[in-house]
């Protein structure tokens, strides 16, 4: 779970064992044995300035392409139905999407190897991260 502390300008990471899916029960038991199920200590966080800078340099502008996919035998076909040009990354939009649960934090260490931490976005919410949107194909 993430907690947005606007006063401290931080996004805090908090562990809530009760929110772990039953399908991960074995993993949760292993965590409990190794480190316990309490709050993370020290508690990880991202500062707004650092995160805004990193996201702003990686995502200043992008295209959001929506397509239908059809597979026939060994071939895959795409019918592009809508293309939206997104410009001016909006950090406040990022924070609002995070608060609304449209962006999730993914700690990718399932296989015993740490593949890093990622922000995962619900497919339809990419446009809310940008100040300008222009439909190119509809």
N, C-alpha and C positions, 0 to 999 in steps of 0.2 A: 504494500500500500504506500502511496505517496501522500505527503502532507505539504501543502503549499503555504509557506510562512511568508506572507507579503511584507510584514514588518521587518523581518530579518533578511529579506531578499534571498530566500533559499527554498529549494525543493528537497525535503527530507524523505528518506526511505525508512519505512517502518515495517517490521515483520509481524504478521498476524497469522498464527498457526491455524486459527479457526477458518480462515478463508482459503486454505489449501484444499484442492479437490480430493475426493476420496480415491481417485485413481492414482494419486501420488502418496498413498498411505505408507508404503515401504520407504520412500525417500524421507517423508516427514519423521518416521521413527528413527531413521539413521541420523537426521539432524538433531533430534531430541537427545539421542545417546551421546553424540559428539560435542554439542555446544549448548543444548537446551533450547527451549522454545520462547524464551523471553525476548525483550526488546534488544535490538542490535546495539552493541557497545564496542567501539564508538559508533554513533549513528551516522551512516553515510549521507551525504547531501551534495547537491549541485548549487553553486551560487548563480543567481540570475544573470549577472554580467558575463561570467564564463560561458554559461549555456547559451545565452543569446548570441554571443560572439561566434561560438562554434556552429550553432545551427544557422546563423545568418551567413556564414561563409560557405557552408555546405549546401544550403537551400535558398539562395537568394531569389531564384526564379526556376520554374519548372513547368512541365506540361502534364496535365491529368488526362489520360487517354482511357476511355471506356469502350469496351469491345465485347462482342459476342464471340464465343469460341465454339467451333464445331470440329470434331475429329472424325475423319473418314479413313478407314483402314489405317495406314501408317502416317497419314498427313493431317496436319492441324491447320485449320483455316480461321482467320480473324476477320470479323466485320466491324470496322471502326464506326461507332455510332455517335460518339461525342468526344471532342478534343477541346480542352479548356487551357488557355495560357494563364499561368498564375505568376504574379509578380509581387515584389516587396514583401518578403517574409515578415510576419507580424507576431512578435514574441507574446504579446498579450493574448492573441488568438490561440497560441500554443498553450499558454497557461489555462485559459478557459476550457480548451479541449481536454487537458489533463484533469482538471477539476471535474469535468462531466463524465470522465471515464472513457473518453474516445481515444485517448492515448494511454498505453500501458507500458510499464517498465518491465523488460524481459531480461532476467539474469540468465544468460545462456551458459550454464555450467552443468547441464544434465548428464553428460557422458563422463564426468570425472575430470574433464579438461575445461578450463575457463575460456569460452569463446567471446567474452566481453559482455557488456551491458548495452542494451538497445532500447530505444523507444519504438514501440509498435503502434501503428495507427489504424483505426477502423477505416476500412476502405473508402467510405464515402465522406470522410471528414477532412481530407487533404485541402480542399478549397478554403476552409476556415482559418488556415494558417497563413493566408496571404491577404494583403490589403487591396490588391487589384486582381480582377478576374475578367478574362475576355474569351468568349466562346469562339473557337476557330471553325469547328465542324459540328453541325447538329443534325 
